[in-house]
């Protein structure tokens, strides 16, 4: 990650875009050039214009744009990635999908590429979800709500929706599931714990189906 982006919280939008573009151009050298990368960075930046915590918009922009570029490179056959990839989608990308992605990262380590997104992203990750996941040793406090985008849907091997399946495009050859789970929005941590635990159970089943042994 570009440390200049992380440290300077007062840089304007153009500086964020240019710094992120330069960083990602180095990272994707030989795959995509600046002219290709810059519009994706701009669009990614706009996704966080209303983020509640503006301090980290530069970091969020770069991370989201990098996810999108990696997905595009996979679709275009420019990188070879044999790891299975999973996308979790809920309405606000603030609770259920963030907890599911957190469980995958924890249980599968680096053996699965995991994405999350929302059909109507919120402004911050649900505090009760963060607390509930912290109780089991998983930190999702550095995550951020973001929209799901077509290229990540297309690049994923499995797409798991949670209450917003009708908004997700269908591509052939992918595994689609809709998990009926209560939305933790507005709930306290006591009510979120059972949701967290049910998500873990389903994630373990999903990983087993993908051939990934869980710890």
C-alpha positions as semicolon CSV with decimal commas, in nm:
position;residue;x (nm);y (nm);z (nm)
1;X;0,000;0,000;0,000
2;X;0,126;0,350;-0,081
3;X;0,225;0,492;0,257
4;X;0,199;0,848;0,127
5;X;-0,169;0,787;0,069
6;X;-0,213;0,639;0,416
7;X;-0,031;0,912;0,606
8;X;-0,164;1,229;0,444
9;X;-0,529;1,266;0,532
10;X;-0,564;1,621;0,394
11;X;-0,478;1,565;0,030
12;X;-0,748;1,657;-0,217
13;X;-0,935;1,429;-0,456
14;X;-0,698;1,483;-0,748
15;X;-0,397;1,397;-0,535
16;X;-0,568;1,083;-0,408
17;X;-0,648;0,974;-0,763
18;X;-0,301;1,048;-0,898
19;X;-0,117;0,888;-0,605
20;X;-0,336;0,578;-0,619
21;X;-0,297;0,556;-0,996
22;X;0,082;0,573;-0,974
23;X;0,089;0,309;-0,701
24;X;-0,138;0,071;-0,893
25;X;0,047;0,133;-1,220
26;X;0,361;0,003;-1,053
27;X;0,176;-0,291;-0,904
28;X;0,013;-0,386;-1,236
29;X;0,312;-0,299;-1,455
30;X;0,307;-0,503;-1,773
31;X;-0,064;-0,577;-1,725
32;X;-0,242;-0,240;-1,735
33;X;-0,110;0,111;-1,799
34;X;-0,202;0,439;-1,629
35;X;-0,456;0,531;-1,895
36;X;-0,648;0,213;-1,818
37;X;-0,607;0,232;-1,441
38;X;-0,696;0,599;-1,381
39;X;-1,070;0,578;-1,471
40;X;-1,109;0,278;-1,240
41;X;-0,942;0,472;-0,959
42;X;-1,170;0,772;-1,023
43;X;-1,481;0,556;-1,015
44;X;-1,359;0,378;-0,703
45;X;-1,293;0,712;-0,533
46;X;-1,646;0,830;-0,607
47;X;-1,781;0,524;-0,425
48;X;-1,648;0,669;-0,099
49;X;-1,743;1,035;-0,142
50;X;-2,004;1,002;0,134
51;X;-1,802;0,774;0,362
52;X;-1,856;0,864;0,728
53;X;-1,484;0,854;0,803
54;X;-1,315;1,061;0,533
55;X;-0,970;1,006;0,686
56;X;-0,931;0,670;0,514
57;X;-1,087;0,749;0,176
58;X;-0,748;0,732;0,003
59;X;-0,678;0,388;0,148
60;X;-1,028;0,263;0,065
61;X;-0,998;0,395;-0,291
62;X;-0,670;0,217;-0,355
63;X;-0,782;-0,112;-0,203
64;X;-1,110;-0,116;-0,394
65;X;-0,944;-0,021;-0,724
66;X;-0,683;-0,293;-0,670
67;X;-0,956;-0,554;-0,614
68;X;-1,126;-0,443;-0,935
69;X;-0,805;-0,450;-1,137
70;X;-0,718;-0,795;-1,008
71;X;-1,064;-0,918;-1,108
72;X;-1,032;-0,762;-1,453
73;X;-0,688;-0,918;-1,502
74;X;-0,834;-1,257;-1,415
75;X;-1,122;-1,211;-1,660
76;X;-0,884;-1,091;-1,932
77;X;-0,652;-1,387;-1,876
78;X;-0,363;-1,157;-1,786
79;X;-0,294;-1,327;-1,454
80;X;-0,318;-1,693;-1,361
81;X;-0,489;-1,749;-1,031
82;X;-0,578;-2,102;-0,930
83;X;-0,724;-2,005;-0,593
84;X;-1,103;-2,018;-0,567
85;X;-1,266;-1,679;-0,524
86;X;-1,583;-1,590;-0,335
87;X;-1,796;-1,275;-0,339
88;X;-2,037;-1,199;-0,056
89;X;-2,311;-0,945;-0,125
90;X;-2,566;-0,796;0,115
91;X;-2,762;-0,474;0,098
92;X;-2,529;-0,234;0,281
93;X;-2,202;-0,434;0,289
94;X;-2,189;-0,331;0,653
95;X;-2,279;-0,647;0,844
96;X;-2,351;-0,992;0,703
97;X;-2,122;-0,983;0,400
98;X;-1,839;-0,829;0,604
99;X;-1,869;-1,098;0,871
100;X;-1,875;-1,370;0,605
101;X;-1,564;-1,231;0,436
102;X;-1,396;-1,208;0,776
103;X;-1,472;-1,573;0,848
104;X;-1,329;-1,680;0,511
105;X;-1,007;-1,488;0,567
106;X;-0,977;-1,639;0,915
107;X;-1,065;-1,999;0,830
108;X;-0,906;-2,029;0,485
109;X;-0,609;-1,799;0,545
110;X;-0,458;-1,719;0,202
111;X;-0,615;-2,009;0,015
112;X;-0,926;-1,824;-0,103
113;X;-0,963;-1,485;-0,266
114;X;-1,254;-1,312;-0,096
115;X;-1,453;-1,004;-0,191
116;X;-1,759;-0,835;-0,049
117;X;-1,997;-0,566;-0,170
118;X;-2,340;-0,413;-0,128
119;X;-2,633;-0,326;-0,350
120;X;-2,679;-0,003;-0,149
121;X;-2,356;0,044;0,049
122;X;-2,372;0,204;0,391
123;X;-2,134;0,464;0,529
124;X;-1,952;0,243;0,780
125;X;-1,928;-0,117;0,897
126;X;-2,184;-0,210;1,164
127;X;-2,035;-0,155;1,510
128;X;-2,212;-0,455;1,663
129;X;-2,078;-0,675;1,383
130;X;-1,726;-0,549;1,450
131;X;-1,766;-0,620;1,823
132;X;-1,913;-0,967;1,766
133;X;-1,630;-1,064;1,533
134;X;-1,371;-0,926;1,774
135;X;-1,507;-1,167;2,034
136;X;-1,391;-1,458;1,817
137;X;-1,056;-1,301;1,734
138;X;-1,143;-1,157;1,392
139;X;-1,088;-0,787;1,322
140;X;-1,311;-0,635;1,053
141;X;-1,274;-0,279;1,180
142;X;-1,048;-0,184;0,888
143;X;-1,305;-0,293;0,630
144;X;-1,538;-0,054;0,449
145;X;-1,876;-0,067;0,272
146;X;-1,844;-0,062;-0,106
147;X;-2,065;-0,146;-0,404
148;X;-2,043;-0,478;-0,580
149;X;-1,920;-0,431;-0,934
150;X;-1,973;-0,643;-1,245
151;X;-1,609;-0,737;-1,292
152;X;-1,581;-0,884;-0,942
153;X;-1,907;-1,077;-0,987
154;X;-1,773;-1,210;-1,316
155;X;-1,434;-1,304;-1,168
156;X;-1,574;-1,484;-0,862
157;X;-1,620;-1,861;-0,861
158;X;-1,896;-1,842;-0,599
159;X;-2,138;-1,555;-0,540
160;X;-2,324;-1,555;-0,209
161;X;-2,608;-1,307;-0,167
162;X;-2,784;-1,218;0,155
163;X;-3,116;-1,050;0,093
164;X;-3,031;-0,888;-0,239
165;X;-3,008;-1,176;-0,486
166;X;-3,234;-1,007;-0,739
167;X;-2,981;-0,726;-0,790
168;X;-2,686;-0,951;-0,873
169;X;-2,619;-1,035;-1,239
170;X;-2,603;-1,401;-1,336
171;X;-2,304;-1,537;-1,525
172;X;-2,288;-1,900;-1,643
173;X;-2,060;-2,149;-1,472
174;X;-2,068;-1,986;-1,130
175;X;-2,201;-2,107;-0,801
176;X;-2,483;-1,887;-0,672
177;X;-2,639;-1,914;-0,328
178;X;-2,873;-1,688;-0,134
179;X;-2,834;-1,712;0,243
180;X;-3,145;-1,614;0,438
181;X;-2,993;-1,435;0,737
182;X;-3,129;-1,163;0,963
183;X;-2,991;-0,817;0,891
184;X;-2,788;-0,703;1,194
185;X;-2,862;-0,336;1,124
186;X;-2,991;-0,175;1,442
187;X;-2,924;-0,482;1,657
188;X;-2,704;-0,503;1,964
189;X;-2,412;-0,740;1,990
190;X;-2,620;-0,997;2,181
191;X;-2,853;-1,030;1,883
192;X;-2,567;-1,030;1,633
193;X;-2,383;-1,324;1,791
194;X;-2,626;-1,590;1,659
195;X;-2,604;-1,434;1,311
196;X;-2,224;-1,443;1,334
197;X;-2,227;-1,808;1,437
198;X;-2,470;-1,910;1,161
199;X;-2,253;-1,733;0,906
200;X;-1,953;-1,929;1,032
201;X;-2,141;-2,257;0,991
202;X;-2,235;-2,172;0,634
203;X;-1,886;-2,048;0,549
204;X;-1,735;-2,377;0,671
205;X;-1,977;-2,570;0,448
206;X;-1,894;-2,347;0,152
207;X;-1,520;-2,385;0,201
208;X;-1,551;-2,761;0,233
209;X;-1,746;-2,767;-0,094
210;X;-1,466;-2,565;-0,255
211;X;-1,211;-2,820;-0,133
212;X;-1,066;-2,596;0,137
213;X;-0,998;-2,756;0,474
214;X;-1,072;-2,523;0,763
215;X;-0,861;-2,492;1,073
